[in-house]
Amino acid sequence: MAQRLQLSEREITVWYRAVLGLFFSSGLVIAALLTRLPDVAHGLGLSSGPMGMLLLGMTLGSFTAVSFSGAAVAKFGSRTCIAAAYAVTIVGMLLIGVGVHLSSFPLVLVGLIFQGLSSAISNVASNVQGVSNERALGRYVTPIMHGFFSIGTVVGAAIGTLDTALGVPFMVHMFYFAAAVAFIVFFSLRKCHSESYGQDDTRALATVGTYRVRDAWRDKHTLLIGLFVMGMALAEGSANDWVALALTHDYGTSSPVGSAGYFTFVAAMMVGRLAGTVFLNRYGRVRVLRVTCTLALGGLTLFIFAPNVPLGFAGLLIWGLGASLGFPTGMSAASDDPLKSAVRVSVVSTIGYAAFLGGPPLLGLLGEHFGIRNGLLAVLIFVAVSLYLTRYLEPRKKPAVYTESLPVIREIRTQD
C-alpha cells in the first residue's frame, strides 16, 4: 500500500550534503587519473597519439553506457545505478594502477573501459539525484553541486601534484584514491532519496508515465540544450585530458608544472561554480552564460597561442572560469519541467558526458599530427556553437515556481 512520507527540512539538507558527496567523489575519480597521465604515458612508453588511442578505452566504455544509461536510471532508479556504477569504477581504478605498474597496455585499457562505462552511468544518475534535491530545497543549487565536483578535482589534483613531486608510485596513488571514493560514496548513498520525490501523484502518473527516454531524444528543445552542454563539456573535458600533456609536450615544461597547470584549470572551475549561483539568480541564465562562454573562447585561444608559460597559465585561468557554469546550468535548464526532469536530465547529461569523455581522445589524434595546442582549435568551434545556443536556456518558468510548489515537493511516494 502506498503512503506519503514527508521529509523534514533537516532531512532534505542532509540529502543535499549527500549529493555533494557524490559529486565530490566523481571529481576525485577524474583527478586521480588525469593528474598522473604523464606517468601513465611514461610507464607504458606512449606518445600523444598512442595515448589518445588508449584513452579511447574510456570512450568505448562511455559510449556503450550512453546507449542505455538514461533508460537504466529510469528503470532501476538513480541510487541503484550509482551504487553499481561506482563498484565498477573502483575495479577500473585498481586495474589501471596495476596495469601501469606492470607496463601492461591491455590491463590499463580494460581499466579505462570500466571507468568510462561506470562514470557515464554514475554521472547521469547523480545529475538526476541533484535536480530532484534541488526541487526539494526550493532554490537553484546545481552549480554548487558541480562546484563540489570541481572541489573534488582540485583536491585530487593537489594530492596528485604532491604525489608526482614526492615520487609516489602510480599504483599506490590509484589504490588509496579508490579506497577514499568507496568510503564517501557508501555513506552518501545512505542519505539519498528517490528522484520521484516532489511529484504530485496524479499529474506524475498522467505525464511521467507516458514520457519516455525516447520521447526526450525526439524533443527539439531538449536536444538543443544537449548540444549546448556538449560544447561546454568538450571545453572542460579537453582541458582535463590534455592540459598537463600540452604543458609538458608543447610548452616543454616538467611533469610537476603540467600537474600544476591542470590544478590551475580545475581551481578556476571550482571558483566559477561556487560563485556562479549568485550571478545566475541575479542576472539570469542567458546573460551569464553569454559572458562565461565568451571567457571560455578567450581563455582557450590564449592558451593555444601563448608564447610562454605564464601567459599559458593565464589562459587556463580564464578558460576554467568560462567553462565552469555550462554543464550545471544545462542540467537546470533540462529540469525546468519537474514532471519530465528525470528523463530530460538523463538525456542531456548523456550527451554532455559523451562529449566530455569521447571528444578528448579524438583530439589526441589531431595532437599527434599538429601538436596538442593546435588540436584544441577544434574545441573553439564547439564552444562558439554553445555561445549561440545560450538563447535556448531561457527558463520557461520563473524560478519562483520552486517556492510556490514547496507544499507539493515535500512529499515522496514510498512502498511499505
C-alpha positions in Angstrom: 0.0 0.0 0.0 1.4 3.4 -1.0 1.7 6.1 1.6 3.0 9.6 1.9 6.3 10.4 3.6 7.1 14.0 4.4 10.8 14.8 4.8 11.8 17.4 7.2 14.0 20.4 6.3 16.9 18.8 8.1 16.5 15.5 6.1 16.4 17.4 2.8 19.5 19.3 3.8 21.3 16.0 4.7 20.2 14.7 1.3 21.8 17.8 -0.3 25.0 17.2 1.5 25.0 13.6 0.4 24.6 14.6 -3.2 27.5 17.0 -2.7 29.5 14.0 -1.6 28.6 12.1 -4.8 29.8 15.0 -7.0 32.9 15.4 -4.9 33.7 11.7 -5.4 33.3 12.0 -9.1 35.9 14.7 -9.1 38.3 12.6 -7.2 37.9 9.8 -9.7 38.7 12.1 -12.6 41.7 13.8 -10.9 43.2 10.6 -9.7 43.9 9.6 -13.3 44.3 12.9 -15.1 47.0 14.5 -12.8 49.1 11.4 -13.4 48.6 11.0 -17.2 52.3 11.8 -17.9 53.2 8.9 -15.5 50.8 6.6 -17.4 52.4 7.7 -20.8 55.9 7.2 -19.3 55.0 3.8 -17.7 53.7 2.5 -21.0 56.1 4.3 -23.2 53.5 6.1 -25.3 53.5 9.4 -27.2 50.4 11.6 -27.5 48.9 9.7 -30.5 49.0 6.2 -28.8 47.9 7.9 -25.6 44.9 9.2 -27.4 44.1 5.7 -28.7 44.5 4.4 -25.2 42.1 7.0 -23.8 39.6 5.8 -26.4 39.1 2.9 -24.0 37.2 5.3 -21.8 35.3 6.5 -24.9 34.3 2.9 -25.7 33.1 2.4 -22.1 31.2 5.7 -22.0 29.6 5.3 -25.5 28.5 1.8 -24.5 26.9 3.3 -21.4 25.2 6.3 -23.1 23.1 3.9 -25.2 21.3 2.7 -22.0 22.2 5.0 -19.1 19.0 7.1 -19.3 16.8 4.0 -19.6 18.7 2.3 -16.8 18.2 5.2 -14.4 14.5 5.4 -15.3 14.0 1.6 -14.8 16.2 0.9 -11.7 16.4 4.3 -10.0 19.3 6.6 -9.6 20.6 5.3 -6.3 20.8 1.7 -7.6 22.6 2.8 -10.7 25.1 5.0 -8.7 25.9 2.1 -6.4 26.5 -0.4 -9.2 28.5 2.1 -11.3 30.9 3.1 -8.5 31.6 -0.6 -7.8 32.7 -0.9 -11.4 34.7 2.4 -11.1 36.7 1.1 -8.1 37.6 -2.1 -10.1 38.7 0.1 -13.0 40.9 2.3 -10.9 42.6 -0.8 -9.4 43.2 -2.3 -12.8 44.7 0.9 -14.2 47.0 1.1 -11.2 48.2 -2.5 -11.6 48.4 -2.2 -15.4 50.8 0.8 -15.3 52.9 -0.9 -12.6 53.2 -4.0 -14.8 53.5 -1.9 -18.0 50.5 -3.8 -19.4 48.7 -1.9 -22.1 45.8 -4.4 -22.2 45.2 -4.2 -18.4 45.2 -0.4 -18.5 42.8 -0.4 -21.5 40.3 -2.7 -19.7 40.5 -0.5 -16.6 39.8 2.6 -18.7 36.8 0.9 -20.4 35.4 0.0 -16.9 36.0 3.6 -15.7 34.4 5.1 -18.8 31.4 2.8 -18.6 30.8 3.4 -14.9 31.4 7.1 -14.9 28.9 7.7 -17.7 26.2 5.9 -15.7 27.1 7.3 -12.3 27.2 10.9 -13.6 23.9 10.7 -15.3 22.3 9.2 -12.2 24.0 11.8 -9.9 22.6 14.6 -12.0 19.1 13.1 -11.7 19.6 13.0 -7.9 20.9 16.5 -8.0 17.9 18.2 -9.8 15.5 16.2 -7.6 17.1 17.5 -4.5 17.2 21.0 -6.0 13.4 20.9 -6.3 13.1 19.7 -2.7 15.3 22.6 -1.5 13.3 25.2 -3.4 16.3 27.0 -4.9 18.9 26.6 -7.7 21.9 24.7 -6.4 23.1 22.6 -9.3 26.2 24.9 -9.9 27.2 24.3 -6.3 26.8 20.6 -6.8 29.0 20.7 -9.8 31.2 23.0 -7.8 31.8 20.1 -5.5 32.8 18.0 -8.5 35.4 20.8 -9.1 36.4 20.8 -5.4 37.0 17.0 -5.8 39.1 17.6 -8.9 41.1 20.4 -7.1 41.7 18.2 -4.0 42.6 15.3 -6.2 44.8 17.4 -8.4 46.6 18.9 -5.4 47.2 15.4 -4.0 48.2 14.2 -7.4 50.7 17.0 -7.9 52.2 16.3 -4.4 52.4 12.6 -5.3 54.2 13.4 -8.5 56.7 15.7 -6.7 57.3 13.1 -4.0 57.6 10.2 -6.5 54.7 8.2 -5.0 54.2 5.1 -7.2 51.2 5.4 -9.5 49.7 2.1 -8.3 49.8 3.3 -4.7 48.2 6.6 -5.8 45.3 4.9 -7.5 44.7 2.4 -4.7 44.3 4.9 -1.9 42.1 7.1 -4.2 39.9 4.1 -4.9 39.5 3.5 -1.1 38.6 7.1 -0.4 36.0 7.1 -3.2 34.4 3.9 -2.0 34.1 5.3 1.5 32.5 8.6 0.5 30.0 7.0 -1.9 28.9 4.3 0.6 28.0 6.9 3.2 26.5 9.4 0.8 24.1 6.9 -0.8 22.6 6.1 2.6 21.2 9.6 2.8 19.9 10.0 -0.8 16.2 9.7 -1.8 14.2 8.7 -4.9 14.1 11.1 -7.9 10.3 10.8 -7.9 10.3 13.0 -4.8 8.3 16.1 -5.3 6.0 14.9 -7.9 2.2 15.3 -7.4 0.9 11.7 -7.9 -2.0 12.4 -10.2 0.0 14.6 -12.5 3.0 12.3 -12.4 1.0 9.3 -13.4 -0.5 11.2 -16.3 2.6 12.9 -17.5 5.7 11.0 -16.4 4.1 7.6 -17.1 3.8 8.4 -20.8 7.0 10.4 -21.2 9.9 8.1 -22.0 13.6 8.4 -22.8 12.9 8.0 -26.5 10.5 11.0 -26.3 13.2 13.2 -24.8 15.5 12.2 -27.6 12.9 13.5 -30.1 12.3 16.7 -28.2 13.9 19.6 -30.1 14.3 21.8 -27.0 16.0 19.0 -25.0 18.4 18.3 -27.9 19.3 22.0 -28.3 20.1 22.1 -24.6 22.1 18.9 -25.0 24.1 20.5 -27.9 24.9 23.5 -25.7 26.1 21.2 -22.9 28.1 19.2 -25.5 30.2 22.2 -26.4 30.9 23.2 -22.8 31.6 19.6 -21.8 34.1 19.3 -24.5 35.7 22.6 -23.3 36.0 21.1 -19.9 36.9 17.5 -20.9 39.6 18.6 -23.3 41.3 20.6 -20.6 41.1 17.7 -18.1 42.7 15.2 -20.5 45.3 17.4 -22.4 46.4 20.4 -20.3 49.1 18.5 -18.4 50.4 16.9 -21.6 50.2 20.1 -23.6 52.3 21.9 -21.0 54.9 19.1 -20.9 55.0 18.3 -24.7 54.2 21.6 -26.4 55.4 24.1 -23.8 58.4 21.9 -22.9 57.8 22.0 -19.1 58.3 19.3 -16.4 55.7 16.9 -15.2 55.1 18.9 -11.9 54.4 22.0 -14.0 52.0 20.0 -16.1 50.1 18.9 -13.0 50.1 22.4 -11.7 48.5 23.6 -14.9 45.7 21.1 -14.5 45.3 22.2 -10.9 45.0 25.9 -12.1 42.2 25.0 -14.5 40.2 22.9 -12.1 40.7 25.6 -9.4 39.2 28.2 -11.7 36.3 25.9 -12.5 35.7 25.5 -8.8 35.6 29.2 -8.1 33.4 29.8 -11.1 30.9 27.2 -10.0 30.7 28.2 -6.3 30.4 31.9 -7.1 28.2 31.5 -10.2 24.9 30.7 -8.4 24.8 34.3 -7.2 25.1 35.7 -10.7 22.7 33.2 -12.2 20.0 34.2 -9.7 20.7 37.9 -10.2 21.1 38.2 -13.9 19.6 35.1 -15.4 21.0 32.1 -17.3 21.3 33.6 -20.7 23.2 36.8 -19.9 25.6 35.0 -17.5 26.2 32.2 -19.9 27.0 34.5 -22.8 29.7 36.1 -20.6 31.1 32.8 -19.5 31.1 31.2 -22.9 33.0 34.3 -24.2 35.5 33.9 -21.5 36.0 30.3 -22.4 36.6 31.2 -26.0 39.1 33.9 -25.0 41.0 31.7 -22.4 41.2 28.7 -24.8 42.5 31.0 -27.6 45.1 32.5 -25.2 46.3 29.0 -24.1 46.6 27.8 -27.7 48.7 30.8 -28.9 50.5 31.9 -25.8 54.2 32.4 -26.4 55.3 31.5 -22.9 54.2 29.5 -19.8 52.9 32.4 -17.7 50.5 33.6 -20.4 49.5 29.9 -20.9 48.6 29.7 -17.2 46.6 33.0 -17.6 44.7 31.4 -20.4 44.0 28.3 -18.3 42.6 30.5 -15.6 40.2 32.4 -17.9 39.3 29.2 -19.7 38.4 27.5 -16.5 36.2 30.4 -15.3 34.5 30.5 -18.6 33.7 26.8 -18.8 32.5 26.5 -15.2 28.8 27.1 -15.5 27.9 25.5 -18.8 27.3 21.9 -17.7 25.4 22.5 -14.4 23.3 25.3 -15.9 22.4 23.0 -18.8 21.2 20.4 -16.2 19.0 23.0 -14.5 17.5 24.0 -17.9 16.7 20.4 -18.7 14.8 20.1 -15.4 12.6 23.2 -15.8 9.6 20.9 -16.1 9.7 18.9 -12.9 7.4 16.2 -14.2 9.8 15.4 -17.1 13.1 16.4 -15.5 14.5 12.9 -14.6 14.2 11.7 -18.2 15.3 15.0 -19.8 18.3 15.4 -17.5 19.3 11.8 -18.2 19.3 12.6 -22.0 21.1 15.9 -21.7 23.7 14.6 -19.3 24.2 11.6 -21.5 25.1 13.9 -24.4 27.3 16.0 -22.2 29.3 13.1 -20.8 29.7 11.6 -24.2 31.4 14.8 -25.3 33.3 15.0 -22.0 34.8 11.6 -22.3 34.7 11.0 -26.1 36.0 14.2 -27.5 39.4 14.4 -25.8 40.7 11.1 -27.1 39.9 12.2 -30.7 41.8 15.4 -30.0 44.8 13.2 -29.3 44.8 12.1 -32.9 44.9 15.8 -34.0 47.6 16.4 -31.5 49.8 13.6 -32.9 49.9 15.4 -36.3 49.6 19.1 -35.4 50.5 19.4 -31.7 48.2 19.2 -28.8 47.6 23.0 -28.6 46.8 23.2 -32.3 44.4 20.3 -31.9 42.5 22.3 -29.3 41.4 24.7 -32.1 38.6 22.2 -32.9 37.2 22.9 -29.4 36.8 26.6 -30.2 34.2 25.7 -32.8 32.1 23.8 -30.4 32.3 26.5 -27.7 31.2 29.1 -30.3 28.2 26.9 -31.1 27.4 26.8 -27.4 27.6 30.5 -27.2 25.0 30.8 -30.0 22.7 28.2 -28.3 22.5 30.1 -24.9 19.2 31.6 -26.1 17.6 28.2 -25.7 18.4 28.0 -22.0 16.0 30.8 -21.1 13.7 29.4 -18.2 10.3 28.6 -19.4 9.1 29.2 -15.9 10.3 31.7 -13.3 12.5 30.3 -10.5 9.6 31.2 -8.1 7.9 28.0 -9.3 10.1 26.1 -6.9 9.0 28.3 -3.9 5.3 28.2 -5.0 5.4 24.4 -5.1 7.0 23.7 -1.8 3.8 22.2 -0.3 4.0 19.6 -3.1 7.7 18.9 -3.2 7.9 18.0 0.5 6.3 14.6 -0.3 7.5 11.3 -1.8 5.8 8.1 -2.7 7.2 5.1 -0.9 6.1 1.5 -0.6 5.5 -0.1 2.8 
